[in-house]
Structure formats: C-alpha cells, structure tokens
C-alpha cells in the first residue's frame, strides 16, 4: 500500500496496512522487538480490537474509515528535543481540519482533540531512551471520522466528525497530509 501525494523523505514510505489488528502501537513495538521495522514505517488499521490510549485506556476503532495509525521514528536526540511533541502533533491535526475542511476543533492538553468537550481524537507518544538520549519514537493517532455509535461507557464523552459535521473525510488522505506536515516538524526539531 502507498499513500498518494506523499512529499516526505522517509515518513510513510513504508506502510503496513491491516484490516483488523489489536493495536497499531502494539504492532510497531512487536516489529521493533523482532528487528523487523524500517525507520519511518507507518502502521494503519481499519479496525483495532484493543487500541491503546493514555493511562492504559482502550481506544475504540470498530468501524472502517476512521483514523487509526502509528508511526516509527528512529533518532538519537536528547530527550528535551521531544518535549511538547504531543501538543505539537495535536496542533498539526487541528490545523489540517481547519485549513482543509473548515472544521474548528480544540485541543485538550496534553493529547486530546475535542469538539464541544467531546473527544474526537487522541495521541499516544511513546519512546525508548538510553540515558537521556531517545533511540526511537512511536506515535499513535486515533481520530473518529465516521463512528456514529459509541459504547455506553463513552457515548457521552466521545463523538466523530461525521456525527458533528455530517461530512465524510478520507482517512488515508488525512494520514498523508499529517505525515507531510509532521516530517517537517521533526526535521526542524532536530529529531532526525
């Protein structure tokens, strides 16, 4: 699988796409452990059965067409260079929705994308470090694009783009746009 209109040097040049998987984030860590991953790899899932959120929470992705992906970035940067990266990722996502789709979303620091205080998306940033040096960064992003039915435990706190705005957004195009913008950020920060 390839994403159209990629303008990146390395991010998203290798894509592993799964119809259904437990978690894109977990899959990247499995590939890291087995030494079977290339820098810049993006893992995309149509459905996640056990997506990872922060604080051990589950991120629900049970309909195709939503955004569920993780990316793997090799680095040798100081831990201070990744400070605030999750918030900057959220800003990129919010800006894409505003510029491309005229949708105003908000950031609930440090890692949630919300609309009317209901969660539309989330970001999970994990890394491996040796002393104060970051060896790799694994970033997972989930965005409810088309989800209209939510389980009872989250129906009052979660929503989707389709539910709120009545429009359908191509999930792969959104991932492509994100990768194009995010690679510039990690270059600017000296992460790669």
C-alpha positions, 0 to 999 in steps of 0.5 A: 500500500502507498499513500498518494501525494506523499512529499516526505523523505522517509515518513510513510514510505513504508506502510503496513496496512491491516484490516483488523489488528489489536493495536497499531502501537502494539504492532510497531513495538512487536516489529521493533522487538523482532528487528523487523521495522524500517525507520519511518514505517507507518502502521494503519488499521481499519479496525483495532480490537484493543487500541491503546490510549493514555493511562492504559485506556482502550481506544475504540476503532470498530468501524472502517474509515476512521483514523487509526495509525502509528508511526516509527521514528528512529533518532538519537536526540536528547530527550528535551528535543521531544518535549511538547511533541504531543501538543505539537502533533495535536496542533498539526491535526487541528490545523489540517481540519481547519485549513482543509475542511473548515472544521474548528476543533480544540485541543485538550492538553496534553493529547486530546482533540475535542469538539464541544468537550467531546473527544474526537481524537487522541495521541499516544507518544511513546519512546525508548531512551538510553540515558537521556538520549531517545533511540526511537519514537512511536506515535499513535493517532486515533481520530473518529471520522465516521463512528456514529455509535459509541459504547455506553461507557463513552457515548457521552464523552466521545463523538466523530466528525461525521456525527458533528459535521455530517461530512465524510473525510478520507482517512488515508488522505488525512494520514498523508497530509499529517505525515507531510506536515509532521516530517517537517516538524521533526526535521526542524526539531532536530529529531532526525 
